[in-house]
Amino acid sequence: MTTSATPGANGGSLFADAAVYDLGHRLEANIPVSPNHPGFRMALVRRHGDYTRPDGGSAANELIVIGGHTGTHIDALCHVSHQGKLYGDLDAATVQRGGRFTQLGVESIPVIVCRGVLLDVATMHGVDVLPAGYPITAADLAAASERQDTPVQAGDAVLVRTGWSRHWSDPATFLGQVSGVPGPDEGAARWLAERHVRVTGAETTAYEHIAPGAGHSRLPVHRILLVESGILIIEMLDLESLARDHLYEFLFVVAPLKIAGATGSPVRPVAIV
């Protein structure tokens, strides 16, 4: 799916020259979904004409079933534990009692408005899409940052482009269970943590380097970012419009749904320039 900029989307003279880039995918039944999470389903439970008011008016509405990590989404800090501990050395078993998390749930994430940086690793390597299973290293991130003259600063949202969203319409390739998926390795995660970024994201199902045939059996980048560093993760982004227009620095805005005690939330991130 290709997103596009919308000049003057906010209306009024104050933002008349602004362009808004939609970085999220559409939600529909046939989208790629991690085998660890439920997919998306929607059904009209009331259709126009099922009931008509005396004045001739009618209304329709739907039932939506979706996982917190389906489609473009953000991971809350309670999403991953290591050795039974969450970020801040919280005991996972204690805070997940009662059917939802009492701490670090997605509702605790405020609306994020910050400087955004796109690190276009695919273009840096001269390709539209990185090879399946390619490990993005700290050196890759540093080189992309230097090439674009966009130094990564504390509090930034850092979006790492692999080009993988071009496979969005081919779920088997996108999920990469056999072929693998490009993504940051442990060194890249530590590079981001050392710079104290606020949130980072990419286009793939899991923000990780996934080797061919490995699946999601091991997710060290999630541990480094979520558990050790308190850095939020956004997955299944669409970064093609930013790459097409060579936009590497922007205002980044994302607002998770305030789902009490949830481990993640669907989101619709935007970049504003």
C-alpha atoms as one frame of an Amber mdcrd trajectory, in Angstrom:
protein
   0.000   0.000   0.000   1.292   3.457  -0.862   0.560   6.466   1.296   0.727
  10.044   0.120   1.211  13.488   1.531  -1.781  15.741   2.022  -0.765  19.412
   1.720  -2.720  21.707   3.986  -4.561  18.758   5.501  -5.024  20.534   8.813
  -6.799  23.511   7.230  -6.506  27.148   8.223  -3.692  29.577   7.535  -1.431
  28.354  10.362  -0.799  24.986   8.687  -1.653  25.912   5.107   1.767  24.819
   3.837   2.020  21.639   5.928   2.098  18.197   4.350   0.873  15.204   6.360
   2.300  11.760   5.573   0.186   8.816   6.674   2.531   6.058   7.893  -0.094
   3.418   8.718  -1.618   0.566   6.721  -5.316  -0.014   6.144  -7.002  -2.549
   8.406  -8.824  -5.302   6.544  -9.258  -9.045   6.765  -6.460 -10.133   4.396
  -3.533  -8.193   5.897  -0.380  -9.979   7.109  -0.589 -10.990  10.776   2.025
 -12.499  13.044   1.244 -16.124  13.980   1.464 -14.986  17.612  -1.457 -12.552
  17.315  -5.102 -12.582  16.213  -6.033 -11.047  12.885  -8.546  -8.379  11.918
 -12.249  -9.035  11.410 -15.115  -6.636  10.853 -18.787  -7.311  10.303 -21.723
  -4.988   9.819 -24.092  -5.924  12.635 -26.642  -3.301  11.686 -27.290  -2.278
   8.108 -29.213   0.595   6.614 -32.809  -0.508   6.395 -32.646  -3.009   9.268
 -34.467  -0.337  11.209 -35.898   2.842   9.773 -37.012   5.673  12.004 -40.409
   7.276  11.475 -38.714  10.218   9.738 -37.019   7.878   7.224 -33.570   7.936
   8.817 -31.474   4.796   9.303 -28.011   3.946  10.623 -25.395   1.230  10.241
 -22.661   0.047  12.600 -20.085  -2.679  12.875 -18.419  -5.131  15.232 -14.623
  -5.040  15.073 -12.350  -7.807  16.387  -8.639  -7.009  16.454  -5.525  -7.847
  18.432  -3.419  -5.164  20.037  -0.530  -6.108  17.730  -2.442  -6.347  14.458
  -1.714  -3.979  11.581   0.333  -0.848  12.261   0.676  -0.879  16.047   2.723
   0.184  19.049   4.171  -2.150  21.693   3.625  -1.121  25.308   6.405  -1.724
  27.817   4.437  -4.606  29.353   4.526  -6.518  26.051   7.826  -8.331  26.687
   9.474  -9.669  29.826  12.872 -11.241  30.492  13.521 -13.660  33.313  10.073
 -12.751  34.646  10.814  -9.025  34.787   9.404  -6.040  32.880  10.990  -2.629
  32.390  11.905  -1.030  35.701  12.448  -4.466  37.297   8.699  -4.957  37.721
   7.554  -8.491  38.409   5.511  -9.542  35.360   3.426 -12.100  37.232   2.318
  -9.536  39.795   1.263  -6.755  37.430  -0.610  -9.033  35.000  -3.047 -10.438
  37.572  -6.723  -9.796  37.042  -6.841 -10.125  33.274  -4.943  -6.949  32.403
  -1.739  -5.144  33.303  -1.925  -2.775  36.245   1.320  -1.043  35.214   3.039
  -0.233  31.914  -0.140  -0.840  29.893  -0.625   0.897  26.558  -2.934   3.473
  28.141   0.089   4.812  30.042   1.721   5.908  26.767   0.947   9.599  26.192
   0.290  11.084  22.782   3.761  11.234  21.232   4.703  14.469  19.472   8.429
  14.725  18.789  11.156  15.046  16.196  11.102  12.137  13.783  14.026  10.783
  11.781  13.840   8.329   8.901  16.979   6.210   8.539  16.626   4.856   5.002
  18.945   1.867   5.138  17.572   0.357   1.924  18.342   3.437  -0.173  21.762
   3.755   1.471  22.563   0.287   0.111  21.227   1.226  -3.329  18.207  -1.099
  -3.271  14.439  -0.688  -3.060  14.128  -3.524  -0.525  16.763  -5.067   1.705
  17.316  -8.821   1.223  15.287 -11.237   3.321  17.045 -11.950   6.596  19.433
  -8.999   6.306  20.709  -7.875   9.745  20.739  -4.086  10.093  23.768  -3.206
  12.199  24.782  -0.208  14.262  27.149   0.684  11.426  24.202   0.722   9.005
  22.248   3.121  11.210  25.255   5.361  11.726  26.023   5.432   8.002  22.420
   6.250   7.071  22.354   9.034   9.652  25.598  10.502   8.307  24.567  10.158
   4.650  21.321  12.027   5.269  22.843  14.556   7.692  20.211  13.637  10.270
  21.931  12.999  13.603  19.838  10.957  16.021  19.115  12.832  19.247  17.650
  11.953  22.640  13.858  11.885  22.576  13.599  11.243  18.824  11.321   8.840
  16.998  13.645   6.834  14.740  12.007   5.023  11.827  14.172   2.450  10.066
  13.326   1.759   6.428  14.022  -1.646   4.906  11.566  -1.315   2.018   9.771
  -4.402   3.308   6.304  -2.809   3.150   6.469  -3.354  -0.614   5.644  -6.977
   0.226   2.523  -6.005   2.217   0.137  -7.497  -0.369   2.003 -10.837  -0.247
   1.531 -12.059   3.351   3.740 -15.144   3.000   6.715 -13.103   1.817   5.998
 -10.293   4.263   5.928 -12.616   7.285   9.105 -14.354   6.087   8.674 -17.549
   8.070  10.881 -19.406   5.578  12.991 -16.703   3.924  13.580 -14.444   6.920
  12.989 -10.722   7.349  15.419  -7.772   7.415  15.610  -5.807  10.618  17.820
  -4.339  13.346  20.167  -6.680  15.173  21.247  -6.423  18.799  24.020  -3.973
  18.005  21.601  -1.643  16.236  19.235  -1.800  19.216  22.027  -0.842  21.596
  23.055   2.013  19.252  19.527   3.426  19.559  19.428   2.858  23.312  22.740
   4.681  23.773  21.162   7.696  22.046  18.117   7.548  24.324  15.529   7.639
  21.553  11.912   7.771  22.657  10.414   5.368  20.152  11.589   3.444  17.118
   9.764   1.637  14.359  10.019  -0.233  11.085   7.824  -1.867   8.444   8.077
  -5.512   9.455   5.917  -7.763  11.633   8.564  -7.812  14.356  11.143  -5.075
  14.894  13.958  -7.605  14.653  16.413  -9.253  12.340  14.709 -12.585  11.569
  17.032 -15.200  10.098  15.676 -17.643   7.469  13.553 -20.307   9.131  13.949
 -18.825  12.611  10.493 -17.274  12.934   9.880 -15.423  16.194  11.674 -17.976
  18.360  14.065 -15.356  19.694  13.492 -11.584  19.912  16.554  -9.979  21.542
  15.894  -6.493  20.137  12.535  -6.397  21.930  14.325  -7.261  25.163  16.964
  -4.551  24.723  14.486  -1.830  23.774  11.369  -2.607  25.827  12.716  -4.369
  28.908  16.175  -2.892  29.382  15.756   0.600  27.916  12.077   1.562  28.092
  12.015   2.439  24.380   8.685   1.931  22.622   8.406  -0.002  19.346   6.096
   0.591  16.381   5.726  -2.196  13.820   4.196  -2.588  10.347   4.767   1.011
   9.308   4.512   2.221   5.709   7.544   4.421   5.079   7.460   4.472   1.280
   6.050   7.986   0.927   8.766   9.473   3.140  11.477   7.638   1.182   9.969
   8.662  -2.158  10.076  12.350  -1.192  13.494  12.069   0.534  12.047  13.328
   3.815  14.389  12.339   6.601  13.381  14.790   9.339   9.844  15.739  10.383
   7.384  16.224  13.200   6.217  12.768  14.285   2.820  12.231  15.909   1.221
   9.011  17.125  -1.597   8.369  19.609  -2.232   4.864  20.998  -5.778   3.915
  21.960  -6.270   4.164  25.720  -7.007   0.464  26.240  -6.593  -0.141  29.961
  -3.938  -2.750  30.742  -3.293  -3.769  27.115   0.113  -4.780  25.747  -0.294
  -2.898  22.474  -2.582  -0.772  20.355  -3.318  -0.213  16.685  -2.100   3.256
  15.691  -2.092   5.639  12.728   1.240   7.487  12.891   1.788  10.620  10.844
   4.792  12.680   9.790   4.247  16.418   9.324   6.550  18.668   7.341
